[in-house]
Amino acid sequence: MSNRRTFLAASLLALTIPSVVLATPVAGQDYVRLNTPMETTSANDKIEVAEFFWYRCPHCFELEPAFNQWIKTQPKDVVIRRIPAVLGNGWAMQAKIWYALKTLGVADKYHDELFSAIHLDGLDATSEISIFDWAGRVGINRTAFANAYNSFAVQTEVLHAAQLTRDAQINGVPSFVVNGRYVTSVSMTGSESALFKTLNDLIVQVRKERAHH
């Protein structure tokens, strides 16, 4: 019996270790390195973590609270950049929503609220009228939002987002790019906890690379 108990205890320990001690991220498995870096907007002394998202993506919505909590743990040399992925014509509309909110200076304030409206309240994010009405309901000037949404400046931003999506070789969301060079996602790491460990390790890696230059 003692041998059986020892075997069971060892088996249970083996099962619990992966959830407690996460392995060092592996290149080509947990993340990929872009041969040509994606453009970043952060200063040279900052490390940019770009999140590619889509408002209609349930996985993006589910991950956002954990990502927001992770952001709060980051030191001052890490900056966050949200980029609406554009993987087709149907994605461009949600990108326009984000950049319209940014144009009005209210993107950070209403980002999570819009996610919730779509995924919890059933807001039709494929209808411009529905989106404009939503903006008016939450306190954004509806006309100002519609004007921003339809502006040439926002359309230009959407085209730029589409280019960044291609440059980062994004084929699914949510995905993350560290310092324009390293791409990772939950689908690559296998879990949210492994994703955030991978992001942390890649940030450390970028610091080390800079220290050797």
N, C-alpha and C positions, 0 to 999 in steps of 0.2 A: 504493500500500500504506500509505503514511504516513497518508493521509486515513482509510483503513479502520481502521487501528490507533487513530487519534484518536477515531473514532466509537465503536469498541468500548470504549475506555477510558472515554469519557464515559457510555456506556450502563451500564457496570459501576458507575461512580461513582453514577449516578442510582439504581441498584438498591440500593446499600449505604447511601446517606444516610438513608433513613427509619428504618433499624434503629439508626442511631447518634444522629441528632438527631431527637428526637420533637417534634412540633409542639405549640404552645400549645393546651390543651384548648378546645374550642368548645362554648359553651352550646347545649343542644338537640341536640347530637350526642354529645359525650363525657360530658356530665352534664346533668341537669335541675335547675332551681331550684323548690323547692316554694313555692307561693303561701302556704300555711299551714305554718309550721315544725312539725316533729315534736318532741315533748317530749324534752328531754335531761336527764340526771342529773348532769352535770358542773358543777363550780363555774364562776362567771362568768369566772374568769381562765384557764380551761382550754378546749381545743378538743376536742370529742368526735368520734371516728370510730367509728360503729356498723356492725358487720358483721351482716348478716342471712344466716343459714345454715340448712341442713337436714341432719341427720346422714345421711340416705340419698342425698344429692346427690353424685354422683361429681365434679362440677366443684368443689364446695366442698372436698372431700377433696383434690383435686389442687392447689388454690390455697393451702391452709392453710400448707404449709411456707414458701412465698414470702411470705405475709402475716405469718407469725411473724418472718421475717427482717426484713421492712420495719418491723415494730413496734420492733425493737431499734435502728433508726436514728432514731427519733423523739425530739425534745426533750421536756423535762419538761412543757411546756404542752399536750401532746397526750395524751389518755386514750382507751383502747380500751374499747368496750362491745360485747359479743357478745349478739345477740338471735336466738333461734330463730324463723325466719319461720313464720307459720301461714297457709297459703293454702288450707286445707281441713281437714276432719275427720281425714284421714290424716296430717296434719302435726302435730297436737296432741300425739300420743304422744311424738314426738321432742323437742318443746318441754318436756314433762313430765320427760323424762330430764335435760335440761340444768338445769332448775330444781331437780330433786331433788338433783343433784350440787352445785348452788350452796348449797342449804339445808344440806348436810352439810359445806360448806366445802372440797370437793375438785374443783370444776369445772375449775380451771386444771390440776390435776394429771392428771386422767383424760380431758380433752377430746380430745387427739390420740390417746390410746390407744383410745378408743371409736371414733373415726373409722376407725382402722386395723383394729379388730376387725370392723367392719361391711364395709369395702371390701376388705380383704386376707384376713381369716380366715373370712368368710362368716357372721358373726353375724346372726341373724334379728332385725332391729330392729323388726319388726312384732309380735313376741311378748313380752308382758310377762314371762312366765316366763323366756325366754331372756335378757332384759335383767337381770332380778334375779339369775339365775345368773351372768351375766358379772360383775356387781358383786361378788358373793361371791368369784369366782375371783381378781379383781385385788386383793382385800384390803379392800374396802368391806364394812361390816357389812350383810349382805343384808337383814335385817329392818328395820334403820334406813333403808336405801335404799327399800325397798318402802313403808314408812310415810310417808316424805317424798314419794315419788312419788304416793301416793294422798291426800295431805293437801289440805285446803281452801286453804292458803296457796299451794301449787304450782298448784292449779287457777286461783286468782286471778291468778297470774303469767302463766299461759298465756293467759288472757283478755286481759290487758294486752298481751302480745306480739302477739296477733291484732289488737288496736286499733292498735298501733304499725306493724304491717305494712300496715294500711289507710292510716294517716296518712301514711306514707312512700311510698305508692302503689307498693309492691313487687309485681312480678308475676313475678319469677324470682330465683333465687339462684345464686351469692353476689352480693349487692348491698351497697353501702356508702353511708352517709349521713354527711356531714361537717357537724358543728355543727347537726344537725337541719334543715338547709336544702338541702344539695346532694346529689343522689343520682347515683351512678355504678356501673358494673359492667364486667366484661370484655366482655360482649356489646355494650356501648355504645362502649368505647374501642378494641376490636379486638384487644388483646393484653394480657398481664399487665404488661409493661413500661410500656405506655401507661396502664394502670390506676393503677399506683403513681405515675407522673408526674402524672396527673390528681389523685390524692389529695394529693400534695405541693403542687401548685399551688393547689388549693382551700383547703388549710390556710393558705397564704400569703395568699390572698384574704381569708379570714376575719380574719386579723391586720390587714390593711390596712383592712378595713371597721370594725373595732373602733377603730383608731387615728383614724379620722375622726369618731368619735362622742364 
